Amino acid sequence: MNLNIKATKTTLTPSIQSDIEAKFSVLEPFLRSEHTVRVEIEAEAGREANNEFRAEVAIQPGGHFAQSNGGDLYEAIDLLIPKIKQQLTRDKDKKVSLRRKLGNTFKRIWSRGR
């Protein structure tokens, strides 16, 4: 898993980077080494923003994407992790289910031929 972190309208400190890396390590069982995980954090600016932070993640290949907003940066990241983990879990469950279904079908066809 290749993790790329981009900070917009804020600075990416080593503590923020290590926290993001630690929280995204939960996703490693779902990803291979060729997957690229792009994380973008942004501090919303303007009158109506009220110090809101936005975090988004995009995983390629696979096309998974999630976005969340929070009152602080860590809250936005904490809200983001379950969203992307749910997508990856659903995708993995579909693949396992299909593999089992095809294996069972092949087994039935093979046993009839004998």
C-alpha positions as CSV (number, residue, x, y, z in Angstrom):
1,M,0.0,0.0,0.0
2,N,1.4,3.3,-1.1
3,L,0.1,6.2,1.1
4,N,0.3,9.7,-0.3
5,I,-0.9,12.6,2.0
6,K,-1.6,16.1,0.7
7,A,-2.5,19.0,3.0
8,T,-4.3,22.0,1.6
9,K,-4.6,25.3,3.5
10,T,-2.9,23.8,6.5
11,T,0.5,22.3,7.3
12,L,1.3,18.6,7.4
13,T,3.2,18.1,10.6
14,P,5.1,14.9,11.4
15,S,2.6,14.1,14.2
16,I,-0.4,14.5,11.8
17,Q,1.4,12.3,9.2
18,S,2.2,9.6,11.7
19,D,-1.4,9.6,13.0
20,I,-2.8,9.3,9.5
21,E,-0.4,6.4,8.7
22,A,-1.4,4.6,11.9
23,K,-5.1,5.0,11.3
24,F,-4.8,3.9,7.7
25,S,-2.8,0.8,8.6
26,V,-6.2,-0.8,9.5
27,L,-6.9,-1.0,5.8
28,E,-3.7,-3.0,4.9
29,P,-5.5,-6.4,5.0
30,F,-7.8,-5.2,2.2
31,L,-5.1,-3.7,0.0
32,R,-2.2,-5.0,-2.0
33,S,1.2,-3.5,-2.5
34,E,0.3,-2.0,-5.8
35,H,-2.7,0.0,-4.4
36,T,-2.2,3.7,-4.1
37,V,-4.1,5.5,-1.2
38,R,-4.3,9.2,-1.7
39,V,-5.4,11.1,1.4
40,E,-6.1,14.8,1.2
41,I,-6.8,17.0,4.3
42,E,-8.0,20.6,4.0
43,A,-8.9,23.4,6.3
44,E,-12.0,25.1,5.1
45,A,-11.6,28.8,5.0
46,G,-14.2,31.5,4.9
47,R,-16.9,33.1,7.0
48,E,-19.2,30.1,7.1
49,A,-16.5,27.5,7.6
50,N,-16.1,27.9,11.4
51,N,-12.8,26.0,11.5
52,E,-14.1,23.0,9.6
53,F,-11.8,20.4,8.2
54,R,-12.3,18.1,5.3
55,A,-10.6,14.8,4.8
56,E,-11.0,12.6,1.7
57,V,-9.4,9.3,0.5
58,A,-9.2,7.8,-2.9
59,I,-7.9,4.3,-3.6
60,Q,-6.6,3.3,-7.0
61,P,-7.0,0.9,-8.6
62,G,-10.4,0.0,-7.5
63,G,-12.1,3.4,-7.5
64,H,-13.0,3.6,-3.8
65,F,-13.6,7.2,-2.5
66,A,-14.8,8.6,0.7
67,Q,-15.1,12.1,2.2
68,S,-15.9,13.5,5.6
69,N,-16.0,16.8,7.4
70,G,-15.3,17.5,11.1
71,G,-14.7,20.2,13.6
72,D,-11.1,19.4,13.8
73,L,-8.7,17.4,11.6
74,Y,-8.6,14.3,13.8
75,E,-12.4,14.1,13.9
76,A,-12.6,14.3,10.1
77,I,-10.0,11.5,9.8
78,D,-11.8,9.4,12.4
79,L,-15.1,9.8,10.5
80,L,-13.4,8.9,7.2
81,I,-11.9,5.5,8.3
82,P,-15.2,3.6,8.8
83,K,-16.6,4.9,5.5
84,I,-13.7,3.6,3.4
85,K,-13.4,0.4,5.5
86,Q,-17.1,-0.4,4.8
87,Q,-16.5,0.0,1.0
88,L,-13.4,-2.3,1.1
89,T,-15.2,-4.9,3.2
90,R,-18.2,-5.0,0.9
91,D,-16.0,-5.4,-2.1
92,K,-13.9,-8.1,-0.5
93,D,-17.1,-10.0,0.6
94,K,-18.5,-9.8,-3.0
95,K,-15.3,-11.3,-4.4
96,V,-15.2,-14.1,-1.8
97,S,-18.8,-14.9,-2.3
98,L,-18.3,-15.1,-6.1
99,R,-15.2,-17.3,-5.7
100,R,-17.1,-19.7,-3.5
101,K,-20.1,-19.7,-5.8
102,L,-18.0,-20.5,-8.9
103,G,-16.0,-23.1,-6.9
104,N,-19.2,-24.9,-5.9
105,T,-20.5,-24.7,-9.5
106,F,-17.3,-26.2,-10.8
107,K,-17.4,-28.9,-8.2
108,R,-21.0,-29.9,-9.2
109,I,-20.0,-30.0,-12.9
110,W,-16.9,-32.0,-12.2
111,S,-18.8,-34.6,-10.1
112,R,-21.4,-35.1,-12.8
113,G,-18.8,-35.9,-15.4
114,R,-17.4,-38.8,-13.5
